Amino acid sequence: MIPRIVKAVAPPESKKQLLLSPYSIVDVPMKSRLNKTCADCGVYALKHLECLLLGLSLTLVDDEIMQGCRQKIALDNGRLHKIPC
């Protein structure tokens, strides 16, 4: 499903190069009991994707930084809504 989403939102010049071929799923070891507040799952998902895309260690993501990450994401989203189309 993710490759189809990426292809759907890609610029027209990139769509021809994107393949929808099968990909493998890799199990990544995680710390136990992440997301103790049960309210930051979206933030955790975004931070995990960010780490994976940037080649950073997933050990950087933990409950200690989630409140700040949530605030930064909210601020960034607020700025995006003010950009005229």
N, CA, C and O atoms as a GROMACS GRO file, in nm:
protein
  340
    1MET      N    1   0.081  -0.119   0.000
    1MET     CA    2   0.000   0.000   0.000
    1MET      C    3   0.086   0.126   0.000
    1MET      O    4   0.053   0.222  -0.070
    2ILE      N    5   0.194   0.129   0.076
    2ILE     CA    6   0.279   0.248   0.085
    2ILE      C    7   0.337   0.286  -0.051
    2ILE      O    8   0.335   0.404  -0.085
    3PRO      N    9   0.390   0.191  -0.131
    3PRO     CA   10   0.440   0.231  -0.262
    3PRO      C   11   0.332   0.296  -0.349
    3PRO      O   12   0.362   0.388  -0.425
    4ARG      N   13   0.209   0.250  -0.338
    4ARG     CA   14   0.100   0.310  -0.416
    4ARG      C   15   0.071   0.453  -0.369
    4ARG      O   16   0.042   0.540  -0.451
    5ILE      N   17   0.078   0.477  -0.240
    5ILE     CA   18   0.058   0.612  -0.186
    5ILE      C   19   0.169   0.704  -0.235
    5ILE      O   20   0.142   0.816  -0.280
    6VAL      N   21   0.292   0.657  -0.226
    6VAL     CA   22   0.406   0.738  -0.271
    6VAL      C   23   0.392   0.772  -0.419
    6VAL      O   24   0.416   0.885  -0.460
    7LYS      N   25   0.352   0.674  -0.499
    7LYS     CA   26   0.337   0.698  -0.642
    7LYS      C   27   0.223   0.796  -0.669
    7LYS      O   28   0.231   0.878  -0.761
    8ALA      N   29   0.117   0.789  -0.589
    8ALA     CA   30   0.002   0.878  -0.609
    8ALA      C   31   0.037   1.024  -0.582
    8ALA      O   32  -0.017   1.113  -0.646
    9VAL      N   33   0.125   1.048  -0.487
    9VAL     CA   34   0.158   1.187  -0.450
    9VAL      C   35   0.287   1.237  -0.513
    9VAL      O   36   0.326   1.352  -0.492
   10ALA      N   37   0.354   1.153  -0.589
   10ALA     CA   38   0.482   1.192  -0.651
   10ALA      C   39   0.459   1.291  -0.764
   10ALA      O   40   0.354   1.290  -0.828
   11PRO      N   41   0.559   1.378  -0.788
   11PRO     CA   42   0.549   1.469  -0.902
   11PRO      C   43   0.543   1.389  -1.033
   11PRO      O   44   0.598   1.279  -1.040
   12PRO      N   45   0.477   1.443  -1.136
   12PRO     CA   46   0.460   1.369  -1.263
   12PRO      C   47   0.590   1.315  -1.322
   12PRO      O   48   0.592   1.205  -1.377
   13GLU      N   49   0.700   1.391  -1.312
   13GLU     CA   50   0.826   1.345  -1.371
   13GLU      C   51   0.885   1.225  -1.297
   13GLU      O   52   0.967   1.152  -1.354
   14SER      N   53   0.845   1.203  -1.172
   14SER     CA   54   0.897   1.090  -1.095
   14SER      C   55   0.810   0.966  -1.105
   14SER      O   56   0.858   0.855  -1.080
   15LYS      N   57   0.684   0.981  -1.142
   15LYS     CA   58   0.591   0.868  -1.141
   15LYS      C   59   0.635   0.755  -1.232
   15LYS      O   60   0.611   0.638  -1.201
   16LYS      N   61   0.700   0.786  -1.344
   16LYS     CA   62   0.742   0.683  -1.437
   16LYS      C   63   0.851   0.594  -1.376
   16LYS      O   64   0.862   0.477  -1.413
   17GLN      N   65   0.930   0.649  -1.285
   17GLN     CA   66   1.043   0.575  -1.228
   17GLN      C   67   1.004   0.491  -1.106
   17GLN      O   68   1.078   0.401  -1.068
   18LEU      N   69   0.890   0.520  -1.045
   18LEU     CA   70   0.849   0.448  -0.925
   18LEU      C   71   0.788   0.313  -0.961
   18LEU      O   72   0.697   0.305  -1.044
   19LEU      N   73   0.838   0.210  -0.898
   19LEU     CA   74   0.789   0.075  -0.923
   19LEU      C   75   0.697   0.031  -0.811
   19LEU      O   76   0.713   0.073  -0.696
   20LEU      N   77   0.602  -0.052  -0.844
   20LEU     CA   78   0.511  -0.107  -0.743
   20LEU      C   79   0.544  -0.253  -0.716
   20LEU      O   80   0.456  -0.332  -0.680
   21SER      N   81   0.670  -0.289  -0.732
   21SER     CA   82   0.712  -0.427  -0.709
   21SER      C   83   0.711  -0.459  -0.560
   21SER      O   84   0.721  -0.369  -0.477
   22PRO      N   85   0.698  -0.588  -0.526
   22PRO     CA   86   0.697  -0.628  -0.385
   22PRO      C   87   0.825  -0.586  -0.313
   22PRO      O   88   0.932  -0.577  -0.374
   23TYR      N   89   0.814  -0.562  -0.187
   23TYR     CA   90   0.929  -0.526  -0.104
   23TYR      C   91   0.929  -0.614   0.019
   23TYR      O   92   0.828  -0.676   0.052
   24SER      N   93   1.040  -0.620   0.088
   24SER     CA   94   1.049  -0.706   0.205
   24SER      C   95   1.023  -0.626   0.332
   24SER      O   96   1.048  -0.505   0.337
   25ILE      N   97   0.974  -0.693   0.432
   25ILE     CA   98   0.947  -0.632   0.562
   25ILE      C   99   1.055  -0.681   0.657
   25ILE      O  100   1.083  -0.801   0.664
   26VAL      N  101   1.117  -0.588   0.729
   26VAL     CA  102   1.224  -0.622   0.822
   26VAL      C  103   1.179  -0.591   0.963
   26VAL      O  104   1.130  -0.481   0.990
   27ASP      N  105   1.195  -0.686   1.053
   27ASP     CA  106   1.161  -0.666   1.193
   27ASP      C  107   1.272  -0.585   1.259
   27ASP      O  108   1.389  -0.625   1.255
   28VAL      N  109   1.237  -0.472   1.319
   28VAL     CA  110   1.336  -0.385   1.384
   28VAL      C  111   1.318  -0.398   1.535
   28VAL      O  112   1.209  -0.376   1.586
   29PRO      N  113   1.425  -0.434   1.608
   29PRO     CA  114   1.413  -0.446   1.753
   29PRO      C  115   1.380  -0.311   1.816
   29PRO      O  116   1.437  -0.209   1.778
   30MET      N  117   1.288  -0.311   1.911
   30MET     CA  118   1.244  -0.188   1.977
   30MET      C  119   1.257  -0.202   2.128
   30MET      O  120   1.257  -0.313   2.182
   31LYS      N  121   1.268  -0.088   2.194
   31LYS     CA  122   1.263  -0.089   2.340
   31LYS      C  123   1.123  -0.132   2.383
   31LYS      O  124   1.025  -0.101   2.316
   32SER      N  125   1.114  -0.202   2.494
   32SER     CA  126   0.982  -0.241   2.543
   32SER      C  127   0.915  -0.122   2.612
   32SER      O  128   0.981  -0.033   2.665
   33ARG      N  129   0.786  -0.124   2.610
   33ARG     CA  130   0.702  -0.022   2.675
   33ARG      C  131   0.722   0.119   2.622
   33ARG      O  132   0.728   0.214   2.700
   34LEU      N  133   0.732   0.134   2.492
   34LEU     CA  134   0.731   0.267   2.432
   34LEU      C  135   0.589   0.320   2.437
   34LEU      O  136   0.494   0.244   2.450
   35ASN      N  137   0.575   0.450   2.427
   35ASN     CA  138   0.445   0.515   2.423
   35ASN      C  139   0.364   0.488   2.550
   35ASN      O  140   0.252   0.437   2.543
   36LYS      N  141   0.421   0.521   2.664
   36LYS     CA  142   0.356   0.497   2.792
   36LYS      C  143   0.230   0.580   2.810
   36LYS      O  144   0.142   0.542   2.888
   37THR      N  145   0.218   0.693   2.740
   37THR     CA  146   0.101   0.778   2.756
   37THR      C  147  -0.018   0.730   2.673
   37THR      O  148  -0.130   0.775   2.697
   38CYS      N  149   0.004   0.644   2.579
   38CYS     CA  150  -0.100   0.591   2.489
   38CYS      C  151  -0.164   0.701   2.405
   38CYS      O  152  -0.273   0.681   2.351
   39ALA      N  153  -0.100   0.817   2.394
   39ALA     CA  154  -0.157   0.928   2.317
   39ALA      C  155  -0.062   0.976   2.208
   39ALA      O  156  -0.097   1.067   2.133
   40ASP      N  157   0.055   0.919   2.200
   40ASP     CA  158   0.156   0.969   2.107
   40ASP      C  159   0.184   0.874   1.992
   40ASP      O  160   0.291   0.883   1.930
   41CYS      N  161   0.093   0.783   1.961
   41CYS     CA  162   0.123   0.683   1.858
   41CYS      C  163   0.149   0.747   1.722
   41CYS      O  164   0.235   0.701   1.647
   42GLY      N  165   0.075   0.853   1.688
   42GLY     CA  166   0.100   0.922   1.562
   42GLY      C  167   0.236   0.987   1.558
   42GLY      O  168   0.306   0.983   1.457
   43VAL      N  169   0.274   1.047   1.671
   43VAL     CA  170   0.405   1.112   1.681
   43VAL      C  171   0.515   1.006   1.672
   43VAL      O  172   0.615   1.027   1.604
   44TYR      N  173   0.496   0.894   1.740
   44TYR     CA  174   0.593   0.784   1.732
   44TYR      C  175   0.607   0.736   1.587
   44TYR      O  176   0.718   0.714   1.540
   45ALA      N  177   0.496   0.721   1.518
   45ALA     CA  178   0.501   0.674   1.379
   45ALA      C  179   0.580   0.772   1.293
   45ALA      O  180   0.666   0.730   1.214
   46LEU      N  181   0.553   0.902   1.307
   46LEU     CA  182   0.626   1.002   1.229
   46LEU      C  183   0.774   1.004   1.263
   46LEU      O  184   0.858   1.013   1.173
   47LYS      N  185   0.808   0.995   1.391
   47LYS     CA  186   0.949   0.999   1.431
   47LYS      C  187   1.022   0.873   1.385
   47LYS      O  188   1.138   0.881   1.346
   48HIS      N  189   0.955   0.757   1.389
   48HIS     CA  190   1.018   0.635   1.340
   48HIS      C  191   1.044   0.645   1.189
   48HIS      O  192   1.152   0.608   1.142
   49LEU      N  193   0.946   0.694   1.115
   49LEU     CA  194   0.967   0.712   0.970
   49LEU      C  195   1.081   0.809   0.944
   49LEU      O  196   1.164   0.786   0.856
   50GLU      N  197   1.085   0.918   1.020
   50GLU     CA  198   1.192   1.016   1.003
   50GLU      C  199   1.329   0.953   1.027
   50GLU      O  200   1.421   0.973   0.949
   51CYS      N  201   1.341   0.876   1.136
   51CYS     CA  202   1.469   0.810   1.166
   51CYS      C  203   1.508   0.712   1.056
   51CYS      O  204   1.623   0.708   1.013
   52LEU      N  205   1.412   0.631   1.011
   52LEU     CA  206   1.441   0.533   0.907
   52LEU      C  207   1.482   0.600   0.777
   52LEU      O  208   1.576   0.555   0.711
   53LEU      N  209   1.413   0.707   0.738
   53LEU     CA  210   1.445   0.776   0.613
   53LEU      C  211   1.578   0.848   0.619
   53LEU      O  212   1.647   0.860   0.518
   54LEU      N  213   1.616   0.897   0.738
   54LEU     CA  214   1.742   0.970   0.752
   54LEU      C  215   1.857   0.881   0.794
   54LEU      O  216   1.971   0.927   0.807
   55GLY      N  217   1.830   0.751   0.817
   55GLY     CA  218   1.934   0.658   0.857
   55GLY      C  219   1.980   0.678   1.001
   55GLY      O  220   2.093   0.644   1.036
   56LEU      N  221   1.890   0.732   1.086
   56LEU     CA  222   1.924   0.754   1.227
   56LEU      C  223   1.882   0.634   1.310
   56LEU      O  224   1.798   0.554   1.269
   57SER      N  225   1.942   0.621   1.427
   57SER     CA  226   1.910   0.511   1.517
   57SER      C  227   1.772   0.532   1.579
   57SER      O  228   1.736   0.643   1.617
   58LEU      N  229   1.695   0.424   1.589
   58LEU     CA  230   1.563   0.432   1.651
   58LEU      C  231   1.572   0.450   1.802
   58LEU      O  232   1.472   0.478   1.867
   59THR      N  233   1.691   0.434   1.858
   59THR     CA  234   1.707   0.456   2.002
   59THR      C  235   1.690   0.603   2.038
   59THR      O  236   1.676   0.637   2.156
   60LEU      N  237   1.691   0.691   1.939
   60LEU     CA  238   1.669   0.834   1.964
   60LEU      C  239   1.524   0.865   1.999
   60LEU      O  240   1.494   0.971   2.053
   61VAL      N  241   1.433   0.773   1.967
   61VAL     CA  242   1.291   0.795   1.989
   61VAL      C  243   1.249   0.731   2.121
   61VAL      O  244   1.256   0.609   2.136
   62ASP      N  245   1.205   0.812   2.216
   62ASP     CA  246   1.153   0.760   2.342
   62ASP      C  247   1.056   0.859   2.404
   62ASP      O  248   1.038   0.970   2.353
   63ASP      N  249   0.993   0.820   2.515
   63ASP     CA  250   0.890   0.902   2.579
   63ASP      C  251   0.942   1.037   2.626
   63ASP      O  252   0.865   1.132   2.638
   64GLU      N  253   1.070   1.046   2.654
   64GLU     CA  254   1.127   1.171   2.706
   64GLU      C  255   1.113   1.287   2.608
   64GLU      O  256   1.102   1.402   2.651
   65ILE      N  257   1.112   1.260   2.480
   65ILE     CA  258   1.110   1.368   2.380
   65ILE      C  259   0.975   1.384   2.311
   65ILE      O  260   0.959   1.475   2.230
   66MET      N  261   0.879   1.298   2.342
   66MET     CA  262   0.753   1.298   2.266
   66MET      C  263   0.673   1.426   2.281
   66MET      O  264   0.615   1.473   2.183
   67GLN      N  265   0.667   1.485   2.400
   67GLN     CA  266   0.590   1.608   2.418
   67GLN      C  267   0.646   1.719   2.329
   67GLN      O  268   0.571   1.790   2.263
   68GLY      N  269   0.778   1.733   2.327
   68GLY     CA  270   0.841   1.834   2.241
   68GLY      C  271   0.818   1.805   2.094
   68GLY      O  272   0.795   1.896   2.016
   69CYS      N  273   0.824   1.677   2.056
   69CYS     CA  274   0.800   1.639   1.917
   69CYS      C  275   0.656   1.670   1.877
   69CYS      O  276   0.631   1.721   1.767
   70ARG      N  277   0.564   1.640   1.965
   70ARG     CA  278   0.422   1.668   1.937
   70ARG      C  279   0.401   1.818   1.916
   70ARG      O  280   0.330   1.858   1.824
   71GLN      N  281   0.462   1.899   2.001
   71GLN     CA  282   0.448   2.045   1.988
   71GLN      C  283   0.511   2.095   1.859
   71GLN      O  284   0.454   2.182   1.792
   72LYS      N  285   0.626   2.041   1.823
   72LYS     CA  286   0.693   2.084   1.699
   72LYS      C  287   0.610   2.046   1.576
   72LYS      O  288   0.598   2.126   1.483
   73ILE      N  289   0.554   1.926   1.575
   73ILE     CA  290   0.470   1.884   1.463
   73ILE      C  291   0.347   1.973   1.453
   73ILE      O  292   0.308   2.013   1.343
   74ALA      N  293   0.285   2.006   1.567
   74ALA     CA  294   0.168   2.094   1.566
   74ALA      C  295   0.204   2.232   1.514
   74ALA      O  296   0.129   2.291   1.436
   75LEU      N  297   0.319   2.284   1.555
   75LEU     CA  298   0.364   2.415   1.509
   75LEU      C  299   0.392   2.413   1.358
   75LEU      O  300   0.352   2.504   1.286
   76ASP      N  301   0.459   2.308   1.312
   76ASP     CA  302   0.487   2.295   1.168
   76ASP      C  303   0.357   2.286   1.088
   76ASP      O  304   0.346   2.348   0.982
   77ASN      N  305   0.259   2.211   1.138
   77ASN     CA  306   0.131   2.200   1.068
   77ASN      C  307   0.058   2.334   1.065
   77ASN      O  308  -0.004   2.368   0.965
   78GLY      N  309   0.066   2.409   1.173
   78GLY     CA  310   0.005   2.541   1.178
   78GLY      C  311   0.067   2.634   1.075
   78GLY      O  312  -0.003   2.713   1.011
   79ARG      N  313   0.197   2.626   1.060
   79ARG     CA  314   0.265   2.709   0.959
   79ARG      C  315   0.224   2.670   0.818
   79ARG      O  316   0.209   2.757   0.732
   80LEU      N  317   0.204   2.542   0.794
   80LEU     CA  318   0.164   2.496   0.661
   80LEU      C  319   0.027   2.550   0.622
   80LEU      O  320   0.003   2.582   0.505
   81HIS      N  321  -0.063   2.561   0.719
   81HIS     CA  322  -0.198   2.610   0.689
   81HIS      C  323  -0.199   2.758   0.654
   81HIS      O  324  -0.294   2.806   0.592
   82LYS      N  325  -0.094   2.830   0.691
   82LYS     CA  326  -0.088   2.974   0.662
   82LYS      C  327  -0.023   3.004   0.528
   82LYS      O  328  -0.024   3.119   0.484
   83ILE      N  329   0.033   2.903   0.463
   83ILE     CA  330   0.098   2.923   0.333
   83ILE      C  331  -0.011   2.931   0.226
   83ILE      O  332  -0.089   2.837   0.211
   84PRO      N  333  -0.018   3.042   0.150
   84PRO     CA  334  -0.121   3.052   0.045
   84PRO      C  335  -0.094   2.954  -0.069
   84PRO      O  336   0.021   2.931  -0.107
   85CYS      N  337  -0.199   2.898  -0.123
   85CYS     CA  338  -0.185   2.802  -0.234
   85CYS      C  339  -0.180   2.873  -0.367
   85CYS      O  340  -0.168   2.808  -0.471
   0.00000   0.00000   0.00000
